[in-house]
Amino acid sequence: MDSVGITKGIFSFAGTSDRPKVATLFINTKGSGFMAYDVGFINFYLEEGNISVTSRDLLQNAKISGGPLNEDYDALKIAMKKTDEKLDSVNNIFFTAPQEKQKSTKFRDSVIKASFRVEDEQKLVDLDFFFKKTSSMVSLSALAYYAGIYPDSRLVEPAFNLLSSNVRTSKAGLSYAAEISLMKKTAIAAVAPDFTLTDTSGKPVSLHDFKGKYVLIDFWASWCGRCRAENPNLVSAYNLYKQKNFIILGVSSDVAKAKDQWLKAIHDDRLPWIQVADLNKGSKNEAMVLYGVNNIPQNVLVSPDGKIIEKNLQGGDLADRLRNLFGQ
């Protein structure tokens, strides 16, 4: 990460990268950082040579030039334009709604389902590009986009094997192959990897401590808005089925300097189940590394015999699955 000022519409960065990779350029005219809601941003490829970003008005309308990867990436972005606009529209429905409405489970579920429908359309665009450009590094990114935030090795691995050898054996390709291997270890029907983290009082807690129970491993953090919005669904499910051999184990990616916020979030959201973390490692804690968790919220449902039977049950899907397991 780096930053630079703009002088008379001109700015420049220089540096090195060990491989071609997607980068994000942010421009904030207010100087309030890159996390602001109205900040302009654009993605492009860092690749060897000189890369130009040119626009007469907004950054999101900029033209990226410089290198074959940016040419391919530009073609993918053009193909994705209509679905991107649809997704922006869905997001605006949520963010422009009154706060009280945003808290409604029914409203959130409807927005999430609408966004999933658009993302399904985007995956078809990614897949079309992928099959046309199997020798381009951009297709590796297209495959990752197609896989989504909850990738399934059964879909991803056969597609990955269609990429040209120069893509598969590149640094990025080898890294993604390792991710696929991890996906397979935490796929449905696999034995849930064991881990040990400490609870809020510093006591070690292991997954195997709960063998013989249905365990929902909930990956979250106090700063994660989507996680906090999902917590009422978890509380409802827990209260309904805690007498039926069902527990929740919260795994946080919070860090030491945010310990107070973590504890406050547990208290404020009234989460009665065991919470664990590694405050020194944050999102790189043992559990999140073993389960390949790069985005939150995520969850994994483990059966009494220690096998993964469901993943990423959110909104009404969690209640439906537990109802099928335990009955009314």
C-alpha beads as a LAMMPS data file, in Angstrom:
LAMMPS data file: protein, C-alpha beads

328 atoms
327 bonds

1 atom types
1 bond types

-500.0 500.0 xlo xhi
-500.0 500.0 ylo yhi
-500.0 500.0 zlo zhi

Masses

1 110.0

Atoms # bond

1 1 1 0.000 0.000 0.000
2 1 1 1.162 3.508 -0.771
3 1 1 -0.264 6.970 -1.342
4 1 1 0.621 10.044 -3.364
5 1 1 -0.795 13.513 -3.924
6 1 1 -2.295 14.693 -7.212
7 1 1 -0.784 17.817 -8.770
8 1 1 -2.649 19.426 -11.691
9 1 1 -4.368 16.144 -12.459
10 1 1 -1.098 14.188 -12.541
11 1 1 0.259 11.550 -10.173
12 1 1 2.620 8.601 -10.438
13 1 1 3.761 5.515 -8.538
14 1 1 6.880 3.449 -9.202
15 1 1 8.005 0.159 -7.745
16 1 1 8.508 -3.560 -8.239
17 1 1 6.306 -6.630 -7.863
18 1 1 7.384 -10.263 -7.791
19 1 1 4.614 -11.221 -10.236
20 1 1 1.733 -9.721 -12.221
21 1 1 -1.190 -9.060 -9.894
22 1 1 -4.434 -7.150 -9.659
23 1 1 -4.110 -3.810 -7.870
24 1 1 -6.692 -1.234 -6.832
25 1 1 -6.209 2.488 -7.310
26 1 1 -8.286 4.769 -5.051
27 1 1 -8.799 8.498 -5.435
28 1 1 -10.377 10.427 -2.579
29 1 1 -10.645 14.151 -3.207
30 1 1 -11.622 14.723 0.441
31 1 1 -8.519 13.102 1.873
32 1 1 -10.533 10.864 4.201
33 1 1 -8.914 7.575 3.229
34 1 1 -9.737 4.695 0.914
35 1 1 -12.484 3.159 3.091
36 1 1 -14.887 6.066 2.584
37 1 1 -18.197 5.057 0.984
38 1 1 -17.958 7.586 -1.879
39 1 1 -14.297 7.038 -2.762
40 1 1 -13.505 6.417 -6.435
41 1 1 -11.565 3.279 -7.313
42 1 1 -10.521 1.157 -10.270
43 1 1 -8.805 -2.213 -10.613
44 1 1 -5.998 -2.934 -13.051
45 1 1 -3.030 -5.270 -13.497
46 1 1 0.416 -4.475 -12.185
47 1 1 2.591 -5.869 -14.954
48 1 1 5.997 -5.138 -16.409
49 1 1 6.291 -1.811 -18.192
50 1 1 4.609 1.576 -18.034
51 1 1 0.921 1.612 -17.156
52 1 1 -1.244 4.673 -17.809
53 1 1 -4.534 5.574 -16.146
54 1 1 -6.350 8.303 -18.078
55 1 1 -9.749 9.896 -17.542
56 1 1 -11.440 13.192 -18.345
57 1 1 -13.766 12.941 -15.352
58 1 1 -14.362 10.056 -12.916
59 1 1 -11.785 7.434 -12.032
60 1 1 -14.250 4.630 -12.686
61 1 1 -14.425 5.859 -16.312
62 1 1 -10.651 5.733 -16.725
63 1 1 -8.898 3.902 -19.521
64 1 1 -6.060 1.618 -18.447
65 1 1 -3.322 1.011 -21.007
66 1 1 0.035 -0.717 -20.883
67 1 1 0.644 -4.433 -21.378
68 1 1 -1.289 -7.485 -22.623
69 1 1 -2.796 -8.320 -19.226
70 1 1 -4.452 -4.919 -18.918
71 1 1 -5.793 -5.351 -22.436
72 1 1 -7.359 -8.695 -21.474
73 1 1 -8.573 -7.311 -18.156
74 1 1 -10.188 -4.369 -19.902
75 1 1 -12.076 -6.801 -22.146
76 1 1 -13.328 -8.671 -19.079
77 1 1 -14.448 -5.449 -17.375
78 1 1 -16.341 -4.359 -20.493
79 1 1 -18.107 -7.736 -20.587
80 1 1 -18.934 -7.334 -16.892
81 1 1 -20.266 -3.754 -17.134
82 1 1 -23.994 -4.569 -17.204
83 1 1 -23.875 -6.965 -14.267
84 1 1 -21.669 -4.554 -12.300
85 1 1 -24.338 -1.882 -12.740
86 1 1 -27.006 -4.319 -11.554
87 1 1 -24.983 -5.151 -8.448
88 1 1 -24.417 -1.449 -7.710
89 1 1 -28.184 -0.960 -7.929
90 1 1 -28.832 -3.779 -5.443
91 1 1 -26.233 -2.394 -3.028
92 1 1 -27.753 1.081 -3.269
93 1 1 -31.154 -0.325 -2.313
94 1 1 -29.629 -1.495 0.962
95 1 1 -27.383 1.476 1.772
96 1 1 -30.033 4.094 0.989
97 1 1 -32.687 2.364 3.102
98 1 1 -33.431 3.733 6.596
99 1 1 -31.301 2.152 9.327
100 1 1 -34.300 0.502 10.935
101 1 1 -35.130 -1.207 7.643
102 1 1 -31.501 -2.304 7.241
103 1 1 -31.827 -4.160 10.541
104 1 1 -34.817 -6.151 9.267
105 1 1 -33.895 -9.802 8.667
106 1 1 -36.491 -10.085 5.904
107 1 1 -35.126 -6.992 4.114
108 1 1 -31.490 -8.113 4.453
109 1 1 -32.329 -11.590 3.166
110 1 1 -34.114 -10.139 0.132
111 1 1 -31.113 -7.922 -0.701
112 1 1 -28.654 -10.800 -0.214
113 1 1 -30.695 -13.082 -2.489
114 1 1 -30.911 -10.335 -5.123
115 1 1 -27.141 -9.839 -4.999
116 1 1 -26.578 -13.603 -5.300
117 1 1 -28.741 -13.662 -8.446
118 1 1 -26.613 -10.925 -10.010
119 1 1 -23.413 -12.670 -8.925
120 1 1 -24.653 -15.828 -10.683
121 1 1 -24.929 -13.758 -13.873
122 1 1 -21.417 -12.426 -13.320
123 1 1 -20.087 -15.951 -12.955
124 1 1 -21.390 -16.820 -16.410
125 1 1 -19.520 -13.819 -17.841
126 1 1 -16.346 -14.898 -16.026
127 1 1 -16.728 -18.435 -17.330
128 1 1 -17.219 -17.260 -20.924
129 1 1 -14.044 -15.149 -20.711
130 1 1 -12.170 -18.022 -19.054
131 1 1 -12.818 -20.471 -21.897
132 1 1 -11.766 -17.891 -24.497
133 1 1 -8.491 -16.976 -22.734
134 1 1 -7.100 -20.057 -20.993
135 1 1 -3.516 -18.924 -21.657
136 1 1 -3.987 -15.507 -20.018
137 1 1 -3.157 -14.808 -16.382
138 1 1 -6.385 -12.786 -16.296
139 1 1 -8.299 -16.065 -16.629
140 1 1 -6.869 -17.129 -13.284
141 1 1 -8.516 -14.038 -11.786
142 1 1 -11.702 -14.801 -13.729
143 1 1 -11.686 -18.295 -12.227
144 1 1 -11.276 -16.863 -8.714
145 1 1 -14.189 -14.462 -9.364
146 1 1 -16.249 -17.370 -10.716
147 1 1 -15.475 -19.384 -7.574
148 1 1 -16.753 -16.513 -5.415
149 1 1 -16.096 -15.928 -1.741
150 1 1 -17.218 -19.478 -0.928
151 1 1 -15.292 -21.566 -3.516
152 1 1 -16.079 -25.237 -4.128
153 1 1 -13.158 -27.426 -5.218
154 1 1 -15.515 -29.674 -7.215
155 1 1 -16.165 -26.767 -9.576
156 1 1 -12.828 -24.989 -9.381
157 1 1 -10.302 -27.802 -9.812
158 1 1 -11.508 -29.116 -13.219
159 1 1 -11.550 -25.555 -14.580
160 1 1 -8.082 -24.800 -13.167
161 1 1 -6.704 -27.845 -14.987
162 1 1 -7.861 -26.340 -18.311
163 1 1 -5.514 -23.359 -17.916
164 1 1 -2.302 -23.405 -19.910
165 1 1 0.782 -24.772 -18.170
166 1 1 2.463 -21.342 -18.068
167 1 1 -0.488 -20.009 -16.025
168 1 1 -0.770 -23.057 -13.748
169 1 1 2.977 -23.086 -12.997
170 1 1 3.288 -19.335 -12.432
171 1 1 3.648 -18.045 -8.860
172 1 1 -0.010 -17.023 -8.867
173 1 1 -1.025 -20.369 -10.373
174 1 1 0.890 -22.402 -7.804
175 1 1 -0.593 -20.260 -5.043
176 1 1 -4.119 -20.921 -6.327
177 1 1 -3.384 -24.642 -6.627
178 1 1 -2.514 -24.599 -2.920
179 1 1 -5.853 -22.873 -2.218
180 1 1 -7.671 -25.613 -4.142
181 1 1 -5.899 -28.248 -2.041
182 1 1 -7.136 -26.453 1.078
183 1 1 -10.692 -26.260 -0.334
184 1 1 -10.686 -30.051 -0.708
185 1 1 -9.638 -30.531 2.921
186 1 1 -12.637 -28.509 4.112
187 1 1 -15.216 -29.646 1.562
188 1 1 -18.586 -31.095 2.545
189 1 1 -18.145 -34.708 3.781
190 1 1 -14.512 -34.066 4.786
191 1 1 -13.413 -34.512 8.396
192 1 1 -13.412 -31.061 10.011
193 1 1 -9.807 -30.024 10.795
194 1 1 -9.201 -29.770 14.534
195 1 1 -7.830 -26.590 16.072
196 1 1 -7.180 -25.027 19.465
197 1 1 -7.655 -21.342 20.309
198 1 1 -8.236 -19.471 23.562
199 1 1 -11.558 -18.167 24.827
200 1 1 -12.259 -14.716 26.268
201 1 1 -10.673 -15.686 29.593
202 1 1 -7.541 -17.175 27.996
203 1 1 -8.592 -20.833 28.425
204 1 1 -7.663 -23.190 25.522
205 1 1 -10.660 -24.549 23.618
206 1 1 -10.440 -27.226 20.901
207 1 1 -12.955 -28.315 18.304
208 1 1 -12.605 -31.932 19.488
209 1 1 -13.960 -30.828 22.889
210 1 1 -17.405 -30.829 21.274
211 1 1 -17.311 -34.213 19.560
212 1 1 -20.755 -35.818 19.696
213 1 1 -22.524 -32.492 19.075
214 1 1 -23.596 -30.516 16.040
215 1 1 -21.178 -27.589 15.983
216 1 1 -21.617 -24.456 13.910
217 1 1 -18.176 -22.851 13.620
218 1 1 -18.897 -19.168 13.072
219 1 1 -16.059 -17.070 11.605
220 1 1 -16.599 -13.391 12.345
221 1 1 -15.121 -10.177 13.842
222 1 1 -16.402 -7.261 15.885
223 1 1 -15.621 -4.784 13.067
224 1 1 -17.445 -6.809 10.379
225 1 1 -20.800 -5.171 9.633
226 1 1 -22.201 -8.180 7.757
227 1 1 -21.170 -10.449 10.641
228 1 1 -22.904 -8.256 13.179
229 1 1 -26.011 -8.112 10.987
230 1 1 -26.047 -11.912 10.848
231 1 1 -25.718 -12.374 14.621
232 1 1 -29.463 -12.092 15.371
233 1 1 -30.050 -15.088 13.064
234 1 1 -27.424 -17.072 14.967
235 1 1 -28.901 -16.127 18.344
236 1 1 -32.362 -17.201 17.186
237 1 1 -31.060 -20.539 15.893
238 1 1 -29.038 -21.154 19.052
239 1 1 -31.997 -20.494 21.341
240 1 1 -34.229 -22.805 19.311
241 1 1 -31.885 -25.787 19.150
242 1 1 -29.419 -25.521 22.055
243 1 1 -31.329 -28.284 23.841
244 1 1 -30.992 -30.586 20.816
245 1 1 -27.263 -31.271 20.787
246 1 1 -26.481 -28.065 18.896
247 1 1 -23.850 -25.495 19.821
248 1 1 -22.110 -22.559 18.157
249 1 1 -18.376 -21.903 18.432
250 1 1 -17.442 -18.335 17.522
251 1 1 -14.001 -17.818 15.939
252 1 1 -12.986 -14.167 15.755
253 1 1 -10.323 -12.520 13.606
254 1 1 -10.026 -9.616 16.066
255 1 1 -6.542 -8.601 17.243
256 1 1 -5.090 -7.631 20.625
257 1 1 -5.635 -3.888 20.255
258 1 1 -9.308 -4.578 19.505
259 1 1 -9.905 -6.974 22.397
260 1 1 -12.223 -4.542 24.158
261 1 1 -14.277 -4.082 20.973
262 1 1 -14.477 -7.874 20.585
263 1 1 -15.739 -8.335 24.135
264 1 1 -18.158 -5.427 23.736
265 1 1 -19.569 -6.888 20.505
266 1 1 -20.141 -10.240 22.243
267 1 1 -21.980 -8.419 25.042
268 1 1 -23.922 -6.007 22.821
269 1 1 -25.060 -8.739 20.396
270 1 1 -25.872 -11.048 23.342
271 1 1 -23.880 -14.019 22.047
272 1 1 -24.076 -16.697 24.771
273 1 1 -21.873 -19.350 23.151
274 1 1 -18.110 -19.881 23.515
275 1 1 -15.956 -17.367 21.654
276 1 1 -12.314 -18.018 20.752
277 1 1 -9.541 -16.109 18.989
278 1 1 -5.807 -15.684 18.643
279 1 1 -5.451 -11.983 19.306
280 1 1 -1.793 -12.068 18.251
281 1 1 -2.533 -13.489 14.807
282 1 1 -5.996 -12.080 14.058
283 1 1 -7.286 -13.375 10.719
284 1 1 -4.230 -15.653 10.447
285 1 1 -5.298 -17.684 13.467
286 1 1 -5.040 -21.474 13.261
287 1 1 -8.720 -22.089 12.544
288 1 1 -9.043 -19.515 9.758
289 1 1 -5.871 -20.755 8.081
290 1 1 -6.984 -24.403 8.275
291 1 1 -10.413 -23.597 6.844
292 1 1 -9.109 -21.188 4.198
293 1 1 -11.251 -18.327 5.486
294 1 1 -10.363 -15.136 3.596
295 1 1 -13.769 -13.456 3.868
296 1 1 -16.225 -13.177 6.727
297 1 1 -18.875 -13.987 7.753
298 1 1 -18.474 -17.672 7.043
299 1 1 -19.568 -20.753 8.920
300 1 1 -19.178 -24.524 8.866
301 1 1 -21.644 -27.031 10.314
302 1 1 -19.945 -30.112 11.770
303 1 1 -21.822 -33.325 12.565
304 1 1 -21.463 -35.264 15.842
305 1 1 -18.992 -37.626 14.126
306 1 1 -16.756 -34.699 13.165
307 1 1 -17.587 -34.342 9.471
308 1 1 -18.511 -31.159 7.616
309 1 1 -22.135 -31.385 6.506
310 1 1 -22.910 -27.781 5.464
311 1 1 -21.063 -24.536 4.809
312 1 1 -22.001 -20.881 4.842
313 1 1 -25.583 -21.066 6.015
314 1 1 -26.806 -17.506 6.392
315 1 1 -30.113 -15.734 6.820
316 1 1 -33.087 -18.066 6.556
317 1 1 -30.928 -20.904 5.161
318 1 1 -29.473 -21.648 8.602
319 1 1 -32.911 -21.907 10.223
320 1 1 -34.173 -24.116 7.371
321 1 1 -31.223 -26.521 7.599
322 1 1 -31.468 -26.856 11.380
323 1 1 -35.215 -27.375 11.140
324 1 1 -34.553 -30.265 8.763
325 1 1 -32.040 -31.708 11.196
326 1 1 -33.955 -31.306 14.419
327 1 1 -37.556 -30.822 13.383
328 1 1 -39.744 -28.004 14.751

Bonds

1 1 1 2
2 1 2 3
3 1 3 4
4 1 4 5
5 1 5 6
6 1 6 7
7 1 7 8
8 1 8 9
9 1 9 10
10 1 10 11
11 1 11 12
12 1 12 13
13 1 13 14
14 1 14 15
15 1 15 16
16 1 16 17
17 1 17 18
18 1 18 19
19 1 19 20
20 1 20 21
21 1 21 22
22 1 22 23
23 1 23 24
24 1 24 25
25 1 25 26
26 1 26 27
27 1 27 28
28 1 28 29
29 1 29 30
30 1 30 31
31 1 31 32
32 1 32 33
33 1 33 34
34 1 34 35
35 1 35 36
36 1 36 37
37 1 37 38
38 1 38 39
39 1 39 40
40 1 40 41
41 1 41 42
42 1 42 43
43 1 43 44
44 1 44 45
45 1 45 46
46 1 46 47
47 1 47 48
48 1 48 49
49 1 49 50
50 1 50 51
51 1 51 52
52 1 52 53
53 1 53 54
54 1 54 55
55 1 55 56
56 1 56 57
57 1 57 58
58 1 58 59
59 1 59 60
60 1 60 61
61 1 61 62
62 1 62 63
63 1 63 64
64 1 64 65
65 1 65 66
66 1 66 67
67 1 67 68
68 1 68 69
69 1 69 70
70 1 70 71
71 1 71 72
72 1 72 73
73 1 73 74
74 1 74 75
75 1 75 76
76 1 76 77
77 1 77 78
78 1 78 79
79 1 79 80
80 1 80 81
81 1 81 82
82 1 82 83
83 1 83 84
84 1 84 85
85 1 85 86
86 1 86 87
87 1 87 88
88 1 88 89
89 1 89 90
90 1 90 91
91 1 91 92
92 1 92 93
93 1 93 94
94 1 94 95
95 1 95 96
96 1 96 97
97 1 97 98
98 1 98 99
99 1 99 100
100 1 100 101
101 1 101 102
102 1 102 103
103 1 103 104
104 1 104 105
105 1 105 106
106 1 106 107
107 1 107 108
108 1 108 109
109 1 109 110
110 1 110 111
111 1 111 112
112 1 112 113
113 1 113 114
114 1 114 115
115 1 115 116
116 1 116 117
117 1 117 118
118 1 118 119
119 1 119 120
120 1 120 121
121 1 121 122
122 1 122 123
123 1 123 124
124 1 124 125
125 1 125 126
126 1 126 127
127 1 127 128
128 1 128 129
129 1 129 130
130 1 130 131
131 1 131 132
132 1 132 133
133 1 133 134
134 1 134 135
135 1 135 136
136 1 136 137
137 1 137 138
138 1 138 139
139 1 139 140
140 1 140 141
141 1 141 142
142 1 142 143
143 1 143 144
144 1 144 145
145 1 145 146
146 1 146 147
147 1 147 148
148 1 148 149
149 1 149 150
150 1 150 151
151 1 151 152
152 1 152 153
153 1 153 154
154 1 154 155
155 1 155 156
156 1 156 157
157 1 157 158
158 1 158 159
159 1 159 160
160 1 160 161
161 1 161 162
162 1 162 163
163 1 163 164
164 1 164 165
165 1 165 166
166 1 166 167
167 1 167 168
168 1 168 169
169 1 169 170
170 1 170 171
171 1 171 172
172 1 172 173
173 1 173 174
174 1 174 175
175 1 175 176
176 1 176 177
177 1 177 178
178 1 178 179
179 1 179 180
180 1 180 181
181 1 181 182
182 1 182 183
183 1 183 184
184 1 184 185
185 1 185 186
186 1 186 187
187 1 187 188
188 1 188 189
189 1 189 190
190 1 190 191
191 1 191 192
192 1 192 193
193 1 193 194
194 1 194 195
195 1 195 196
196 1 196 197
197 1 197 198
198 1 198 199
199 1 199 200
200 1 200 201
201 1 201 202
202 1 202 203
203 1 203 204
204 1 204 205
205 1 205 206
206 1 206 207
207 1 207 208
208 1 208 209
209 1 209 210
210 1 210 211
211 1 211 212
212 1 212 213
213 1 213 214
214 1 214 215
215 1 215 216
216 1 216 217
217 1 217 218
218 1 218 219
219 1 219 220
220 1 220 221
221 1 221 222
222 1 222 223
223 1 223 224
224 1 224 225
225 1 225 226
226 1 226 227
227 1 227 228
228 1 228 229
229 1 229 230
230 1 230 231
231 1 231 232
232 1 232 233
233 1 233 234
234 1 234 235
235 1 235 236
236 1 236 237
237 1 237 238
238 1 238 239
239 1 239 240
240 1 240 241
241 1 241 242
242 1 242 243
243 1 243 244
244 1 244 245
245 1 245 246
246 1 246 247
247 1 247 248
248 1 248 249
249 1 249 250
250 1 250 251
251 1 251 252
252 1 252 253
253 1 253 254
254 1 254 255
255 1 255 256
256 1 256 257
257 1 257 258
258 1 258 259
259 1 259 260
260 1 260 261
261 1 261 262
262 1 262 263
263 1 263 264
264 1 264 265
265 1 265 266
266 1 266 267
267 1 267 268
268 1 268 269
269 1 269 270
270 1 270 271
271 1 271 272
272 1 272 273
273 1 273 274
274 1 274 275
275 1 275 276
276 1 276 277
277 1 277 278
278 1 278 279
279 1 279 280
280 1 280 281
281 1 281 282
282 1 282 283
283 1 283 284
284 1 284 285
285 1 285 286
286 1 286 287
287 1 287 288
288 1 288 289
289 1 289 290
290 1 290 291
291 1 291 292
292 1 292 293
293 1 293 294
294 1 294 295
295 1 295 296
296 1 296 297
297 1 297 298
298 1 298 299
299 1 299 300
300 1 300 301
301 1 301 302
302 1 302 303
303 1 303 304
304 1 304 305
305 1 305 306
306 1 306 307
307 1 307 308
308 1 308 309
309 1 309 310
310 1 310 311
311 1 311 312
312 1 312 313
313 1 313 314
314 1 314 315
315 1 315 316
316 1 316 317
317 1 317 318
318 1 318 319
319 1 319 320
320 1 320 321
321 1 321 322
322 1 322 323
323 1 323 324
324 1 324 325
325 1 325 326
326 1 326 327
327 1 327 328
